[in-house]
Structures are given as structure tokens and as C-alpha cells.
Amino acid sequence: MDLGLKDRVYVVTGGARGLGRATLDVLVAEGARVVVSGRSQESLDEVVSVHGDAVAAAVADNADADTPARLVAAARDRWQRLDGALISVGGPPPGPVTAVTDEQWRSAFESVFLGGLRLARELAAELGEGGSLAMVLSSSVNEPVPNLAVSNGLRPGLAGVAKTLAEEVGPRGIRVNALLPGRVGTERVAELDASTGDAEAAQAAAVAKIPLGRYGEPEEFGRAAAFLLSPAASFLTGVLLPVDGGMVRAL
């Protein structure tokens, strides 16, 4: 199936690694052009070295208020258009409610919640008919994850933002969706497994809860995200799509 991505232009935040990078790779393979942002020039340079002229890089922090305008300008300056964005805001620090400090909550709120909300709001304002946004959230939207209190607190709120924004911009022909990854084999998930003190046991316990019996591959997430962003998904909006191998049983 042709996703209809050729020559379309997308912003991918946090796209130098993990789920953002996996999505970027699929978008470019399908013929799209991408403005990728991240906080490390070195990691962004590596993406550009792989994909060449199909990618423009911008060092940017999602917590900065001027980041959306900078990313829009980068897309329009390079390719004179913007068709959508994958908004990936990274993972907040692990920890239980009883141990996470006020400062950790404030910092995570600024980058994960307010940063994600601001990007979605400002980028949606720049899109025309056929535009598409997708937010990378977490399975914690539907089921709290042990020892991830901050994610459990913030991600469901962003899911509500995505659903609300989808209704607000739908009359303009713009779609807004979200993806809810479970255990996908990224560096972030490996770090979370290691933080338990026994990464092998943590992975085995997680796999036991996944009907498909394994962690997902980043490219599997990337394909789902690219589809959701693409014109091939033109009648999907307000969707919260689990990409978790069936791990979360909630209806």
C-alpha cells in the first residue's frame, strides 16, 4: 500500500533516537522529508549523515517556548511546506509517587506535558487541510506502570489534549492522534529494565504479560506511526493507538 508520503514534510521531535528515530527512518524510506529535533548536535549529525538531504536538523528543547516556531521555520525555509509532525517528548524519570520530588514533577511537566501541548497547539495552527499530528505517549494512558509515577500522571492528560485538539481542528481537515507504546526495545526501555537491578528478570516479567510473547521492535512502532501520520489514514482522528503486542487488556 502506498502511504502517500512522497515529498510531504514532517517535523519529528526527539527523532535522533528511540521511537522518534524509528518513525523518521520509515517516513524517509517512504519518500517524506523530515525536520528532526533533539538536544544533542552530535546525535542529530548522525541522522543527517544517514539520510542526507531528506533530513534537516535543529537543536531544540521541547521545554523551550520558541521551539515550535523554530521547527516550523526550518520546514518552510528548507521545503516551503509543512504537512504534520510526530511529537515525541521523551520519558520522564522513573520513581514512585512517594519518592519523586516537586522539582522533578515541575521539570517533567515543563518538558513532557507543557512542551508536548505547546508543540501540538502551535504546529496545528500552521497546518492546512490534510495535515496530521501524532503524539507519542505510553501504555500508561490506559494502565499505570509500576515505578513510573510521573509518566502515569502526565501521559493521560496529554491523551485528553490530543482527543480535544482533534475535535477542535477537525473542521479544518486536520487530524490529531496518539500512539501508546508498551514494551518496545529502545534504549529507554533497556534503561528502565536495568533500573530494577535485574534487567533480565524485568524483561522476562514484562514479556510474560505480552500475548505476542516478546518486546516490540522500534521499526514496528515506526511503521504504525508513519501510517497514522499519512494520508492513508485520512479518516482516523482522535485515535489512541496501542502499539504494545496486546499487553494492555483494557477495552
VEXDREN-2710 file (C-alpha; in Angstrom, 1 decimal):
% VEXDREN-2710
k/r/px/py/pz
1/MET/0.0/0.0/0.0
2/ASP/1.3/3.5/-0.9
3/LEU/1.1/5.6/2.2
4/GLY/1.1/8.8/0.1
5/LEU/4.1/10.3/1.9
6/LYS/6.3/11.2/-1.1
7/ASP/7.6/14.8/-0.8
8/ARG/5.4/15.5/2.2
9/VAL/7.2/17.3/5.1
10/TYR/7.1/16.4/8.7
11/VAL/8.6/17.5/12.0
12/VAL/9.8/14.7/14.3
13/THR/10.8/15.9/17.7
14/GLY/13.2/13.7/19.7
15/GLY/13.9/12.0/16.4
16/ALA/17.6/11.2/16.9
17/ARG/16.9/8.0/18.9
18/GLY/14.3/5.6/20.0
19/LEU/10.7/5.7/18.7
20/GLY/11.2/9.1/17.1
21/ARG/14.2/7.8/15.1
22/ALA/12.3/4.7/14.1
23/THR/9.5/6.7/12.8
24/LEU/11.8/9.1/11.0
25/ASP/13.5/6.2/9.2
26/VAL/10.2/4.9/7.9
27/LEU/9.0/8.4/6.8
28/VAL/12.2/9.0/4.8
29/ALA/12.1/5.5/3.3
30/GLU/8.5/6.3/2.1
31/GLY/9.7/9.5/0.4
32/ALA/8.9/12.1/3.0
33/ARG/11.2/14.9/4.1
34/VAL/11.8/15.5/7.9
35/VAL/12.9/18.3/10.2
36/VAL/14.3/16.4/13.2
37/SER/14.9/18.0/16.5
38/GLY/16.8/16.9/19.6
39/ARG/19.1/18.3/22.3
40/SER/22.4/16.9/21.0
41/GLN/24.0/18.2/17.9
42/GLU/26.2/15.1/17.7
43/SER/23.2/12.7/17.6
44/LEU/21.4/14.9/15.0
45/ASP/24.5/15.0/12.8
46/GLU/24.4/11.2/12.8
47/VAL/20.8/11.2/11.5
48/VAL/21.8/13.7/8.7
49/SER/24.8/11.6/7.8
50/VAL/22.5/8.6/7.2
51/HIS/19.6/10.3/5.4
52/GLY/21.4/13.2/3.7
53/ASP/19.2/15.9/2.1
54/ALA/16.0/14.2/3.1
55/VAL/16.5/15.5/6.7
56/ALA/17.1/18.9/8.2
57/ALA/18.3/19.1/11.8
58/ALA/17.5/21.6/14.6
59/VAL/18.9/21.5/18.1
60/ALA/15.9/22.3/20.2
61/ASP/14.5/21.5/23.7
62/ASN/10.7/20.8/23.8
63/ALA/10.5/22.8/27.0
64/ASP/11.5/26.0/25.3
65/ALA/8.6/28.2/24.3
66/ASP/10.2/29.2/20.9
67/THR/10.8/25.6/19.8
68/PRO/7.6/25.2/17.7
69/ALA/8.2/28.4/15.8
70/ARG/11.8/27.4/15.1
71/LEU/10.7/24.0/13.8
72/VAL/8.0/25.4/11.5
73/ALA/10.5/27.9/10.2
74/ALA/13.0/25.2/9.5
75/ALA/10.5/23.2/7.4
76/ARG/9.3/26.2/5.5
77/ASP/12.8/27.5/4.8
78/ARG/14.0/24.2/3.5
79/TRP/11.0/22.8/1.7
80/GLN/8.4/25.6/1.7
81/ARG/5.7/23.4/3.3
82/LEU/4.6/21.5/6.5
83/ASP/2.3/18.5/6.5
84/GLY/2.5/17.3/10.0
85/ALA/4.5/16.2/13.0
86/LEU/5.4/13.3/15.3
87/ILE/5.6/14.9/18.8
88/SER/7.8/12.7/20.9
89/VAL/8.7/14.3/24.3
90/GLY/10.9/11.6/25.8
91/GLY/10.4/9.7/29.1
92/PRO/10.3/11.4/32.5
93/PRO/12.5/9.9/35.3
94/PRO/11.3/6.7/37.0
95/GLY/10.3/6.5/40.6
96/PRO/7.3/6.0/42.8
97/VAL/4.9/8.8/43.9
98/THR/6.4/8.7/47.4
99/ALA/10.0/9.5/46.1
100/VAL/9.6/11.9/43.1
101/THR/10.4/15.4/44.2
102/ASP/8.5/18.6/43.5
103/GLU/11.3/19.7/41.3
104/GLN/11.2/16.5/39.3
105/TRP/7.5/16.9/38.8
106/ARG/7.9/20.6/37.7
107/SER/10.7/19.7/35.2
108/ALA/8.8/16.9/33.7
109/PHE/5.6/19.0/33.5
110/GLU/7.5/21.7/31.6
111/SER/9.1/19.3/29.1
112/VAL/6.7/16.4/28.8
113/PHE/3.3/18.0/29.4
114/LEU/3.5/21.7/28.6
115/GLY/6.2/21.1/25.9
116/GLY/4.0/18.4/24.2
117/LEU/0.9/20.5/24.5
118/ARG/2.6/23.6/23.1
119/LEU/4.1/21.8/20.2
120/ALA/0.7/20.3/19.3
121/ARG/-1.1/23.6/19.6
122/GLU/1.4/25.7/17.7
123/LEU/2.0/23.2/14.9
124/ALA/-1.7/22.5/14.4
125/ALA/-2.1/26.3/13.9
126/GLU/0.4/26.0/11.0
127/LEU/-1.2/23.1/9.2
128/GLY/-3.7/23.2/6.4
129/GLU/-6.3/20.7/5.2
130/GLY/-4.8/17.2/5.2
131/GLY/-2.3/18.0/8.0
132/SER/-1.7/15.4/10.6
133/LEU/-0.2/15.3/14.1
134/ALA/0.6/12.2/16.2
135/MET/1.7/12.3/19.8
136/VAL/3.9/9.6/21.3
137/LEU/2.5/8.8/24.7
138/SER/2.6/5.5/26.6
139/SER/0.6/2.4/27.6
140/SER/0.4/4.3/31.0
141/VAL/-2.5/6.2/29.5
142/ASN/-4.7/3.1/30.0
143/GLU/-2.8/1.3/32.8
144/PRO/-0.4/2.8/35.3
145/VAL/3.1/1.3/35.0
146/PRO/4.9/0.4/38.3
147/ASN/7.6/2.8/39.3
148/LEU/6.7/5.4/36.6
149/ALA/4.7/7.8/38.7
150/VAL/5.5/10.8/36.6
151/SER/4.5/9.2/33.3
152/ASN/1.4/7.8/34.9
153/GLY/0.4/11.3/36.0
154/LEU/1.2/13.2/32.8
155/ARG/0.6/10.9/29.8
156/PRO/-3.2/10.5/30.4
157/GLY/-3.5/14.3/30.5
158/LEU/-1.8/14.6/27.1
159/ALA/-4.1/11.9/25.7
160/GLY/-7.0/14.2/26.7
161/VAL/-5.3/17.1/25.0
162/ALA/-4.9/15.0/21.8
163/LYS/-8.6/14.0/21.8
164/THR/-9.7/17.6/22.5
165/LEU/-7.5/19.1/19.8
166/ALA/-8.7/16.5/17.3
167/GLU/-12.2/17.8/17.8
168/GLU/-11.1/21.4/17.6
169/VAL/-9.1/21.2/14.4
170/GLY/-11.1/18.5/12.6
171/PRO/-13.3/21.0/10.8
172/ARG/-10.1/22.4/9.2
173/GLY/-9.3/18.9/7.8
174/ILE/-6.5/18.3/10.3
175/ARG/-6.1/15.0/12.1
176/VAL/-4.7/14.5/15.6
177/ASN/-3.9/11.1/17.0
178/ALA/-1.7/9.5/19.6
179/LEU/0.3/6.3/19.9
180/LEU/0.6/4.3/23.2
181/PRO/3.7/2.2/23.0
182/GLY/4.2/-0.6/25.5
183/ARG/7.5/-2.5/25.8
184/VAL/9.4/-1.7/22.7
185/GLY/13.1/-2.5/22.5
186/THR/14.6/1.0/22.8
187/GLU/17.4/2.4/24.9
188/ARG/14.8/3.9/27.2
189/VAL/13.1/0.6/27.9
190/ALA/16.5/-1.1/28.4
191/GLU/17.4/1.7/30.9
192/LEU/14.1/1.1/32.8
193/ASP/14.7/-2.7/32.9
194/ALA/18.2/-2.1/34.2
195/SER/16.9/0.3/36.9
196/THR/15.2/-2.6/38.6
197/GLY/18.6/-4.1/39.4
198/ASP/17.9/-7.2/37.3
199/ALA/17.3/-6.3/33.7
200/GLU/16.9/-9.9/32.6
201/ALA/14.2/-10.7/35.2
202/ALA/12.4/-7.4/34.5
203/GLN/12.3/-8.2/30.8
204/ALA/11.1/-11.8/31.4
205/ALA/8.3/-10.5/33.7
206/ALA/7.2/-8.0/31.1
207/VAL/7.3/-10.5/28.2
208/ALA/5.1/-12.8/30.3
209/LYS/2.3/-10.2/30.1
210/ILE/2.5/-9.7/26.4
211/PRO/0.3/-12.0/24.3
212/LEU/2.8/-11.9/21.4
213/GLY/5.5/-13.1/23.8
214/ARG/8.2/-10.5/23.0
215/TYR/9.2/-6.9/23.1
216/GLY/8.3/-4.9/20.0
217/GLU/10.9/-3.7/17.5
218/PRO/11.4/0.0/17.1
219/GLU/10.6/-0.3/13.4
220/GLU/7.3/-1.9/14.2
221/PHE/6.3/1.2/16.1
222/GLY/7.8/3.4/13.3
223/ARG/5.5/1.8/10.7
224/ALA/2.4/2.3/12.8
225/ALA/3.3/5.9/13.4
226/ALA/4.1/6.6/9.8
227/PHE/0.7/5.1/8.8
228/LEU/-1.2/7.2/11.3
229/LEU/0.5/10.3/10.1
230/SER/0.0/9.5/6.4
231/PRO/-2.9/10.3/4.0
232/ALA/-3.6/6.5/4.0
233/ALA/-5.1/7.1/7.5
234/SER/-7.2/10.0/6.3
235/PHE/-10.4/9.1/8.2
236/LEU/-8.6/8.4/11.5
237/THR/-8.6/11.1/14.1
238/GLY/-8.8/11.2/17.9
239/VAL/-7.4/7.7/18.0
240/LEU/-5.3/6.4/20.8
241/LEU/-3.5/3.5/19.2
242/PRO/-1.8/0.9/21.4
243/VAL/1.4/-0.4/20.0
244/ASP/2.1/-3.0/22.7
245/GLY/1.7/-6.5/21.4
246/GLY/-1.6/-6.8/23.3
247/MET/-0.1/-6.1/26.7
248/VAL/-2.8/-3.8/27.9
249/ARG/-6.1/-5.6/28.2
250/ALA/-8.3/-2.5/28.7
251/LEU/-11.1/-2.1/26.1
END
